Amino acid sequence: MNPAIRRVVVLDQQLPAALPVQRVEVRRITIEPHTAFGAHIHNGPVFGNIVSGSAIYQQGGDDEPQVLHPGDVFYEPAVDRISRFDTADEAVTFLAYFPLTAGQEATLDLVGE
């Protein structure tokens, strides 16, 4: 093993059910400062990592909000309500990874509070 290379697992997420992934779509997403996106759900799981800036993240209504910073990773389960993915005084840029089944397109639907 090369001592100049370190590998660290930062997220090892168990999925609730087997997912026959055919492809993974990766998106670079930027949200401007002072943006409250609103509660939403995705039609499949989403994994992400913060590249720059910060975001206020809250899953469901009971979890405490957390602030994600560069290098932080997150997981949004399929069809679970994401209450917040908001910005405060700075923009955020993150990479979002969408594992997709055959013929599936990634969707995001806004849901009421």
C-alpha positions in Angstrom: 0.0 0.0 0.0 1.3 3.4 -0.9 1.7 5.6 2.3 1.2 8.8 0.2 -2.4 7.8 -0.5 -5.0 7.7 2.3 -8.5 6.3 1.7 -11.2 7.2 4.3 -14.8 6.1 4.1 -16.9 9.2 4.7 -20.3 7.6 4.2 -21.4 4.0 4.0 -25.2 4.2 3.6 -27.4 1.1 3.6 -30.3 1.5 1.2 -33.8 0.3 2.4 -34.2 -2.0 -0.6 -32.2 -3.4 -3.5 -31.9 -0.9 -6.3 -31.0 -2.2 -9.8 -28.9 0.8 -10.8 -28.3 1.1 -14.5 -26.5 4.5 -14.4 -25.5 7.3 -12.0 -26.2 10.9 -13.0 -23.9 13.5 -11.3 -25.0 17.1 -11.2 -23.0 20.2 -10.0 -25.7 22.4 -8.3 -25.2 26.0 -7.1 -27.7 27.7 -4.9 -27.4 31.5 -4.4 -27.2 33.1 -0.9 -30.4 33.6 1.1 -32.3 30.9 -0.8 -34.9 28.8 1.0 -35.7 26.1 -1.5 -38.6 24.6 0.3 -39.5 21.1 1.4 -39.1 18.5 -1.3 -38.8 14.8 -2.2 -36.8 12.9 -4.8 -38.0 9.8 -6.7 -34.8 8.0 -5.9 -31.9 8.2 -3.4 -29.5 11.1 -3.7 -26.0 11.3 -2.4 -24.1 14.5 -2.3 -21.0 16.4 -1.2 -20.5 20.1 -0.5 -17.8 21.6 -2.7 -18.0 25.2 -1.5 -20.1 27.4 0.7 -22.6 26.0 3.2 -26.2 24.7 3.3 -28.6 24.2 6.1 -29.9 20.7 5.8 -32.8 19.0 7.6 -34.5 15.7 6.8 -38.0 15.3 7.9 -39.6 17.6 10.5 -38.2 16.1 13.7 -34.4 16.0 13.0 -32.4 19.0 14.0 -31.1 21.1 11.1 -27.4 20.8 10.5 -25.0 23.1 8.6 -23.1 21.3 5.8 -19.6 22.7 4.9 -17.1 21.9 2.1 -16.1 18.2 2.3 -19.3 17.2 4.1 -21.5 14.5 2.6 -25.2 13.9 2.8 -27.8 11.3 1.8 -31.4 12.0 0.9 -33.5 8.8 0.9 -36.0 8.2 -1.9 -39.4 9.8 -1.3 -38.5 11.0 2.2 -39.3 14.6 2.9 -36.3 16.9 3.0 -37.5 19.9 5.0 -34.5 22.2 4.3 -31.6 22.6 2.0 -31.2 26.4 2.4 -28.4 28.9 2.2 -27.7 31.8 4.5 -25.1 34.5 3.8 -23.1 32.5 1.2 -23.9 30.4 -1.8 -23.4 26.7 -1.9 -22.1 24.5 -4.6 -22.4 20.7 -4.3 -22.2 17.6 -6.4 -25.3 15.4 -6.3 -25.2 11.8 -7.3 -28.5 10.2 -8.5 -28.4 6.3 -8.9 -31.0 5.6 -11.5 -32.8 2.4 -12.7 -33.4 1.6 -16.4 -35.5 4.4 -18.0 -35.7 6.5 -14.8 -35.0 10.2 -14.7 -34.2 12.0 -11.5 -37.1 14.2 -10.2 -37.5 16.7 -7.4 -41.0 17.5 -6.2 -41.9 20.4 -3.9 -44.1 19.4 -1.0 -46.2 21.4 1.4 -45.0 22.2 4.9 
